[in-house]
Amino acid sequence: MRAAPARSWPRWCCATCPAAWCPPSRSPAATCKLGITWQACALYAVAFGGYVAFSVHLPTYLKTGYGRTQADAANRMAGFVLLAVAMRPVGGWLSDRIGPVRVLGVALAPAAALAFTGSGVRRALTHRAPAALTN
């Protein structure tokens, strides 16, 4: 029996997977030099970071902005989390079919537009000074 190289993946990882699914035999340092690694990190930070931030902030927003009770806000946040978890496999399936960049673009563009229209940024950009201040 031949000894495995020092940086090989465990046999159980790729024993039943097609060869295309097996990770490349690169060192972590070499992987960090690839541009796609940093692009994937940035997209993951935006997508998952936004998900976590929204999940944490949603109950507070529902209580202060809409006067919901603590229990009602928590139930609505739980519904959001369940929906997000249920949609992850759908997003993965779509990414495999039409490509991850298209799926993220379709998912993040409306989210960014809704965030912009509901934020103070839009109001600040379209705000006009009162007439008394312009004279």
N, C-alpha and C positions, 0 to 999 in steps of 0.2 A: 504494500500500500504506500502510495506516494504522499508526502506531507504537503499540506496546503500552503500557499504563499501567506506571508504575514498579514497582508491587507485584504485577504479574500473574504467574501461574505459567507456566513454560515450556510451549510448545505441545505438546511431546512428552508432557508429564505427563497431559494430558486430551484428547489428540487422538482416542484410540480409546475412551475411557471414557464411560459414560452421564453425562448432566448431573448426576445426583444424587451421583455420586462425586467431582465436582470440588470442591476446597476452596473455602470461602467467601473472598470478597475482603475480608478484614479485616486490619488491621495486627496484628503480634504483640502490641503493647500492648493493643489491644482484646480480643484473645483471652485475655490474662492476666486480664482483668477478669471473665470468665465463670466462674461457679461450677463448671460441668461440667469446665472445664479442670483445676481443682485437685482435683476428685474423681477424675478420670482419673489425674492424677499420683500421688495417694495410693494408688489401687488398683494402679497399675503398680509403685510402690515396694514395696508389700507383696508382690505376687505375684512380681515378678522378683527383688527383693532376697532374698526367702525362698528362691527357687530357687538363686541364687548362693551364699548362705550355706550352704544344705544341701549343695550340690555340693562346697564347700570343706571343710566339716566332716565329711562322711560317711566318708572314708577314716580319719580320726583316730578317729572314734567306733567304726568297725568293728574297728580295731586294739586300742584300749584296752578297749572294752566287750565284745567278743566274741573277742578273741585271734586275729584274722585276720592273715595275713601281709600285708606291704606290697603284693605283687602281687595277692593275692586281693581286698584292699580296693579297690585301684585298678580292677580288673576289674568289681567290683560297682558302683562309682561310675560307670564308663563305661556300664554297663547302665542305670543310673538316668538318666543324661544322654540316652542314645539313646531311652529310653522317653518322657522329657519332650519331646524334640524331635519325636518321632513323634505325640504327642498334641496338639501345638499346632494343627495344621490341624483336628483334630477339635473342639477347643475353639472355634476361630474359626467353624467351620461351625455348631456348636450355638448360638453367640452370635448368629449371623445369623438362626437359626430361632426361638429362644425368648427371646433377649435376653441381653445380657452380664451384667446384675446377677444374674439367676437362675443363670447358669452359674458365676459367681464364688462365689455363695453356696453352691451345691451342692459346689463344689470346695474352698472354704476352710473351711467349717464342720467337715467331718470332720478336716481337717488341724489345725485349732485344737483340736478335742476330743482328738485323738491326742497332740498336743504337750502339752496340759495334763495328760492322764493319765500321760504318761511323764516328766513333769518333776518337779522337786523342789517345785513350787508345791503340787501336790496333797498330797504328803507333809507339807509344812509346815502346810497348812490342817487336816489330819486328825491331826496329831501330838498325842499326849497326854503330858503330863509324867509322868515316872516317879513311882510311889507314894511313894518316899522323899523326893521334893522337895515333895510336897503336904501332908505332915504338919506 
